[in-house]
Amino acid sequence: MSDITIEQLETSEIYYKLPKLFLTSQVKTYNEKNEMTGLKITTSDYAEMSNDAKLAYGVLYDRLQLSIKNARNGNYHWVDKDGAVYLEYSVADLQATLNCGNQKAIKLKKELIKKGLLREVHRGVNRTNLLYLQNIDPTRKCEYHISSQEQLEHLKCENHIPRNVNITFQEVWKSHTIKTDYIKDDDDKNNKEFQKIWSSYKKVFLASEHDAVHETDAMLSLENLFTQKGAALLNEALKRTITQTQEVGLVRRPISYMITIFDKWQSMKLKTIEEVNYKDPYVETI
C-alpha cells in the first residue's frame, strides 16, 4: 500500500471518469462552538442510478475519447454526417470490461437509455449497434440548503433527495465536537487507553491551529486503528512515528506513516507487541 503521488497523476495512472452529478455531495457548516448549523446537499436524478450503470457510463465515455482522438487525427470513421461521435461497442464488449453477464450488460444499457444518457441505433442482424453517449444535463442539478432535521426528512419523503442520505443533525453535531469521550466504549479501560494515545498524538501532530473537521478526521482514523490493531500495537506505532519526527523532522502524514508500519508488521506476520519487540525492535538513531 502506498500514497498516490503527483507524478503518478501526471504520467502513468489512468482512471475512468464519472460526472459529479452521478453522486450526492454533502457540505456541512458549523458555528464557533463546532456545532453543526446547516447542510447543503447537491444531487440530481442521475444519483438514483445503480453504481454499475454509473460505471458503465464511465467506461463508454472513456472509449468515446478514442473515437474523438481518431477524428482529430483525420480518421472520421466514428463520426456521423451530423458531426456526432459514436461507438461501436457491443454487449459482449461491455460484459468483458465490467466482468458481468449478458443480461446484466443489457440491463445497464437500458438504464442509461432511460436516464437519457445513451442513444442506441440498431443496424440489423449480426451488426453491432451504434452507441451515442449523451451529454450530462446540468439543469438536473439540485441544491438544498437544510437547517433542521424536519426539513431533511421532508425532502426525503418528497423524493427531492435520495432516501439513503442518513444524517441525523444531533449525531453529526456530536461527532464534530472535539471531545475525548467520542469513543463510545463501554470498557472504561479501553477508553482511557485511547484517550492517552489521542493525547500524545494531538500534542505532537496537532499542536498548531487546526479546524474541527481536520481534528475529528484524525481522531476517527486513530479510532479505527485502535479498534483494528489494539492499544499496544497502536501505541508502539505512534511512539515510532513520534521518534521519527524528533530525529528526522515532522512526519507530514502521521496516520499514513503508522499504516506503513502496520503493513510492515503484517508482512512479517507479527500480530502481538511481544512479537514486534522481538523480531522488529526499534533502534533509535544516535
C-alpha positions as CSV (number, residue, x, y, z in Angstrom):
1,M,0.0,0.0,0.0
2,S,1.3,3.5,-0.9
3,D,0.1,7.0,-1.3
4,I,-0.7,8.4,-4.7
5,T,1.8,11.0,-5.8
6,I,1.6,14.0,-8.2
7,E,3.9,12.2,-10.6
8,Q,1.5,9.3,-11.0
9,L,-1.4,11.6,-11.7
10,E,0.6,13.4,-14.3
11,T,2.0,10.4,-16.1
12,S,1.2,6.8,-15.8
13,E,-2.0,6.4,-13.8
14,I,-5.3,6.1,-15.9
15,Y,-8.8,6.2,-14.4
16,Y,-12.3,6.1,-15.6
17,K,-14.1,9.4,-15.1
18,L,-17.6,9.9,-13.6
19,P,-19.6,13.1,-13.6
20,K,-20.0,14.6,-10.2
21,L,-23.8,14.8,-10.7
22,F,-23.8,11.0,-10.5
23,L,-23.2,11.3,-6.8
24,T,-24.8,13.1,-3.9
25,S,-22.4,15.5,-2.1
26,Q,-22.8,17.0,1.3
27,V,-21.2,20.1,2.7
28,K,-21.8,20.9,6.4
29,T,-21.5,24.2,8.2
30,Y,-20.6,24.9,11.8
31,N,-20.7,27.7,14.3
32,E,-17.8,28.9,16.5
33,K,-18.7,26.1,19.0
34,N,-18.2,23.5,16.3
35,E,-21.9,22.8,16.3
36,M,-23.4,21.8,13.0
37,T,-25.8,24.6,11.9
38,G,-26.5,23.7,8.3
39,L,-26.2,21.2,5.5
40,K,-26.0,21.7,1.7
41,I,-26.9,18.7,-0.4
42,T,-26.1,18.7,-4.1
43,T,-27.7,15.9,-6.1
44,S,-29.6,15.0,-9.3
45,D,-31.8,12.3,-10.6
46,Y,-28.7,10.7,-12.0
47,A,-27.7,9.8,-8.5
48,E,-30.6,7.3,-8.4
49,M,-28.9,5.1,-11.0
50,S,-27.2,1.9,-9.9
51,N,-23.5,2.2,-9.3
52,D,-22.9,-0.3,-12.1
53,A,-24.8,1.9,-14.5
54,K,-22.6,4.8,-13.5
55,L,-19.5,2.8,-14.0
56,A,-20.8,1.7,-17.4
57,Y,-21.2,5.3,-18.4
58,G,-17.6,5.9,-17.4
59,V,-16.4,3.0,-19.5
60,L,-18.3,4.2,-22.5
61,Y,-17.1,7.8,-22.0
62,D,-13.5,6.5,-21.9
63,R,-14.0,4.6,-25.1
64,L,-15.6,7.6,-26.7
65,Q,-12.4,9.5,-26.2
66,L,-10.7,7.1,-28.6
67,S,-13.2,7.9,-31.3
68,I,-12.6,11.6,-30.7
69,K,-8.9,11.1,-30.8
70,N,-9.1,9.3,-34.1
71,A,-11.3,12.1,-35.6
72,R,-8.8,14.7,-34.5
73,N,-6.1,12.7,-36.3
74,G,-8.1,12.7,-39.5
75,N,-10.0,9.4,-39.1
76,Y,-13.7,10.2,-39.2
77,H,-14.9,6.6,-39.3
78,W,-16.7,7.1,-35.9
79,V,-18.3,10.5,-36.8
80,D,-21.7,10.6,-38.5
81,K,-22.8,13.1,-41.1
82,D,-24.1,15.4,-38.4
83,G,-20.7,15.6,-36.6
84,A,-21.8,13.4,-33.7
85,V,-19.3,10.9,-32.4
86,Y,-20.5,7.3,-31.8
87,L,-19.2,4.0,-30.5
88,E,-19.2,0.5,-31.9
89,Y,-19.2,-1.2,-28.6
90,S,-21.1,-4.5,-28.3
91,V,-22.9,-6.0,-25.3
92,A,-20.1,-8.6,-25.3
93,D,-17.5,-5.8,-25.0
94,L,-19.4,-4.3,-22.0
95,Q,-19.6,-7.8,-20.5
96,A,-15.9,-8.3,-20.7
97,T,-15.0,-4.8,-19.4
98,L,-17.3,-5.0,-16.4
99,N,-16.9,-8.7,-15.8
100,C,-20.7,-9.3,-15.8
101,G,-23.2,-11.5,-17.6
102,N,-25.1,-10.8,-20.8
103,Q,-28.4,-9.9,-19.2
104,K,-26.6,-7.5,-16.7
105,A,-24.9,-5.7,-19.5
106,I,-28.2,-5.3,-21.4
107,K,-29.9,-4.0,-18.3
108,L,-27.1,-1.4,-17.7
109,K,-27.5,-0.1,-21.3
110,K,-31.3,0.2,-20.8
111,E,-30.8,2.0,-17.5
112,L,-28.5,4.6,-19.3
113,I,-31.0,4.9,-22.1
114,K,-33.9,5.5,-19.6
115,K,-31.9,8.3,-18.0
116,G,-31.2,10.0,-21.3
117,L,-27.5,9.2,-21.2
118,L,-27.3,6.8,-24.1
119,R,-28.9,6.6,-27.6
120,E,-28.7,3.3,-29.5
121,V,-29.1,3.0,-33.2
122,H,-29.9,-0.6,-34.4
123,R,-28.3,-1.7,-37.6
124,G,-29.8,-5.2,-38.1
125,V,-28.8,-8.8,-37.5
126,N,-25.1,-9.6,-36.9
127,R,-24.1,-5.9,-36.9
128,T,-23.0,-4.1,-33.8
129,N,-25.4,-1.3,-32.8
130,L,-24.1,2.3,-32.8
131,L,-24.0,3.9,-29.3
132,Y,-24.3,7.7,-29.0
133,L,-23.3,8.8,-25.5
134,Q,-25.3,11.8,-24.4
135,N,-24.2,14.9,-22.6
136,I,-24.9,15.4,-18.9
137,D,-27.8,17.8,-18.4
138,P,-26.6,20.4,-15.8
139,T,-30.2,21.7,-15.3
140,R,-30.9,18.4,-13.5
141,K,-28.6,19.5,-10.7
142,C,-30.4,20.3,-7.4
143,E,-29.1,22.1,-4.4
144,Y,-30.8,22.0,-1.0
145,H,-29.8,24.2,2.0
146,I,-31.0,22.4,5.1
147,S,-31.1,23.8,8.6
148,S,-33.2,21.2,10.6
149,Q,-33.9,17.5,10.8
150,E,-37.5,18.1,10.0
151,Q,-36.6,19.8,6.7
152,L,-34.2,17.0,5.8
153,E,-36.9,14.3,6.4
154,H,-39.5,16.3,4.5
155,L,-37.2,16.5,1.4
156,K,-36.6,12.7,1.6
157,C,-40.3,12.0,1.8
158,E,-40.9,14.2,-1.2
159,N,-38.2,12.3,-3.1
160,H,-36.2,15.5,-3.6
161,I,-33.1,13.9,-2.2
162,P,-32.1,10.2,-2.0
163,R,-33.6,8.4,0.9
164,N,-30.2,6.8,1.7
165,V,-28.9,10.2,2.9
166,N,-28.9,9.2,6.5
167,I,-27.7,12.2,8.5
168,T,-29.1,13.0,11.9
169,F,-28.3,16.6,12.9
170,Q,-27.8,15.6,16.6
171,E,-25.5,12.8,15.7
172,V,-23.4,14.8,13.3
173,W,-23.2,17.6,15.9
174,K,-21.9,15.2,18.4
175,S,-19.3,13.7,16.0
176,H,-17.9,17.1,15.2
177,T,-17.5,18.4,18.7
178,I,-14.0,17.6,19.7
179,K,-14.3,15.7,23.0
180,T,-12.2,12.8,24.2
181,D,-15.4,10.9,25.1
182,Y,-16.1,10.5,21.4
183,I,-15.2,6.8,21.5
184,K,-18.4,5.2,22.9
185,D,-16.8,2.2,24.5
186,D,-18.3,0.5,27.5
187,D,-14.9,-0.7,28.6
188,D,-13.6,2.2,30.6
189,K,-10.1,0.8,30.4
190,N,-10.0,0.8,26.6
191,N,-11.5,4.3,26.6
192,K,-8.7,5.6,28.9
193,E,-6.1,3.9,26.8
194,F,-7.4,5.5,23.7
195,Q,-7.5,8.9,25.4
196,K,-3.9,8.6,26.3
197,I,-2.9,7.7,22.7
198,W,-5.0,10.5,21.4
199,S,-3.5,13.0,23.8
200,S,0.1,12.0,22.7
201,Y,-0.8,12.3,19.0
202,K,-2.6,15.6,19.4
203,K,0.3,17.1,21.4
204,V,2.9,16.3,18.7
205,F,0.9,16.5,15.4
206,L,-1.9,18.9,16.2
207,A,0.0,21.5,18.2
208,S,-0.8,24.3,15.7
209,E,-4.2,25.7,14.7
210,H,-6.4,23.2,13.0
211,D,-10.1,23.3,12.2
212,A,-12.6,21.0,14.0
213,V,-13.2,18.8,11.0
214,H,-9.4,18.1,10.5
215,E,-9.0,17.2,14.1
216,T,-12.1,14.9,14.0
217,D,-10.8,13.1,10.9
218,A,-7.5,12.4,12.8
219,M,-9.4,11.1,15.8
220,L,-11.6,8.8,13.6
221,S,-8.5,7.4,11.9
222,L,-6.9,6.7,15.2
223,E,-10.1,5.1,16.5
224,N,-10.2,2.8,13.5
225,L,-6.6,1.8,14.1
226,F,-7.2,1.3,17.8
227,T,-10.2,-1.0,17.0
228,Q,-8.2,-3.0,14.4
229,K,-4.8,-3.2,16.0
230,G,-5.3,-2.8,19.7
231,A,-3.8,-0.3,22.2
232,A,-0.4,-1.9,22.5
233,L,0.4,-2.0,18.8
234,L,-1.1,1.4,18.1
235,N,0.9,2.9,20.9
236,E,4.1,1.3,19.6
237,A,3.5,2.6,16.1
238,L,2.7,6.1,17.4
239,K,5.9,6.0,19.5
240,R,8.0,5.2,16.4
241,T,6.2,7.9,14.4
242,I,6.9,10.5,17.1
243,T,10.6,9.3,17.4
244,Q,10.9,9.6,13.6
245,T,9.6,13.2,13.9
246,Q,12.1,14.1,16.6
247,E,15.1,12.5,14.8
248,V,14.4,13.4,11.2
249,G,11.7,16.1,11.1
250,L,8.0,16.4,11.2
251,V,6.1,13.5,9.6
252,R,3.6,15.3,7.4
253,R,1.1,12.4,7.3
254,P,1.5,10.6,10.6
255,I,-1.6,8.3,10.1
256,S,-0.2,7.1,6.8
257,Y,3.2,6.6,8.3
258,M,1.7,4.4,11.1
259,I,-0.2,2.4,8.5
260,T,3.1,1.7,6.7
261,I,4.4,0.4,10.0
262,F,1.4,-1.9,10.4
263,D,1.8,-3.1,6.8
264,K,5.4,-4.0,7.5
265,W,4.4,-5.9,10.6
266,Q,1.7,-7.7,8.7
267,S,4.2,-8.7,6.0
268,M,6.4,-10.1,8.8
269,K,3.4,-11.8,10.3
270,L,3.8,-10.0,13.6
271,K,0.5,-9.9,15.5
272,T,1.4,-9.1,19.1
273,I,3.6,-6.4,20.8
274,E,5.8,-9.2,22.1
275,E,6.5,-10.4,18.5
276,V,7.1,-6.9,17.4
277,N,9.6,-6.2,20.2
278,Y,11.4,-9.5,19.5
279,K,11.6,-9.5,15.7
280,D,11.4,-5.8,14.8
281,P,12.8,-3.9,17.7
282,Y,13.1,-0.2,17.2
283,V,16.7,1.1,17.3
284,E,16.9,4.8,17.8
285,T,19.5,6.8,15.9
286,I,22.3,8.1,18.0
